[in-house]
Amino acid sequence: MASLSQLVDSVVVTTFDIDQPEVSVGRRADNDIRIDEISVSGHHAVIESVPNAYLEGTVDYYITDQSSTNGTFVNDLRISGRQRLNSQDLVRIGWNEFRFVDEDENAMEKTAYILD
């Protein structure tokens, strides 16, 4: 299973499981992951879980910015459109830092994406 762990000074303070096909992140109460902080837009980003077309039983995770004011960053690069997440990626939403962890990602899958 995958998760998004909120970091403060590189220490995990909260962990959110990515346990649905689509998980919304934002400041409003109707989000699956609610971050009540001014730099986070009402509906800031969406994380999708998508079955991998080539590796049976494997799930790929993608994050999409929802036209937020302060942007969504993966490994310090602002994303535009849909961005694949790899285990241990750092995700910044507003001023909040998270580490994406996919316990099921294996070395073979990672190599397949590097060679792609």
N, C-alpha and C positions, 0 to 999 in steps of 0.2 A: 504494500500500500504506500501511497505517496503522502507527503505532508509538507506544510509550509510552516517553518518555525520562525517566530518573530525574535529578533536579536536586539539587545540593548548592550552596547559596549562589548560586542561579540559573545554575549551570554544569552542562551535561549531563555525567554521569559514566558512565551506562550507557543503552543503547537496546535495547528489546525489540520485535521485530516482532510485529504482530498478524496472523498468517498462517494462522490456523485459524478455523473457524466459532465456536468457543468456547475462550477462553483463561482458565485459572484463575490467580488471584493469591493467594499466601499464604506462610506460614512453612514448611509441611511440604514434604518432598522431592517429593511427587507432584504439585505444582503446575507449570504451564507456566512461570510467572514466580515464582521463589522469592525471597522477601525474608527473610533470616535475621536478624530484628530483633524484639525483645520486644514492641513495640507492634502488630505485625502478627499477626492470628489465623491459625490453622492453615490454614483455607480462608476467606480474607477477602472476596474479590470475584471476579466473573466478567465478562469482556468478551465480548460477542457480536457477530458480523458477520452482518448480515441484509440480503439483497437488497432494495432499495427497490421498493415496489409500484408506484410511479408513474413513476420515472425509470429507464428501462432501462439496465443496465450500471452502476448506482450502488449502492454498499453503504452502509448505515447502521450505526453502532456504538453499542452500549448497554452500560452498566455496571450491575451489580446487586450490592449488598452482601449477603453471605452470613451475616447475623446476627452480624457481627463485634463484638468487645468495644469497640473504639475508633472504629468507624464508617468510612465512606467518604465523602469530600467531593468535590464538583465545584464549582470556583470558589468555595470557602469555604462552600458550603452542604451540610449533611449530607443525603445522599440516603436515601430510604426507598423501596424498590421499584426499578424499572428506570428509568434515566435515560439519555437520548440524549447522546452525546458529539459535540461539534463540534471541528473542528481548532483547536488552540491552547488548549483548555480545560486548566485546572490541576486535577489529580486528586491528592488526599491520601489515602494509605492508611496508617493509623496515624500515625507521625511522619514519613513519607516523602512527598516531593513529586515529582510527575511532570507532564510536559506531554504531552498527547495530540496527535499530529500525523497528519492525514489528507492525504497528498499529492494525492489524487484529488478532494477536495472542491472544488467550484467555486462561484463567486459565485451562479450561477443557483439551485443547490440550496439555498444558504444563504438566499437571498431567499424561496424557496418556503416554508421553515419559518417565517420571520419573519411572512409573510402568513397562515399557517395558523391 
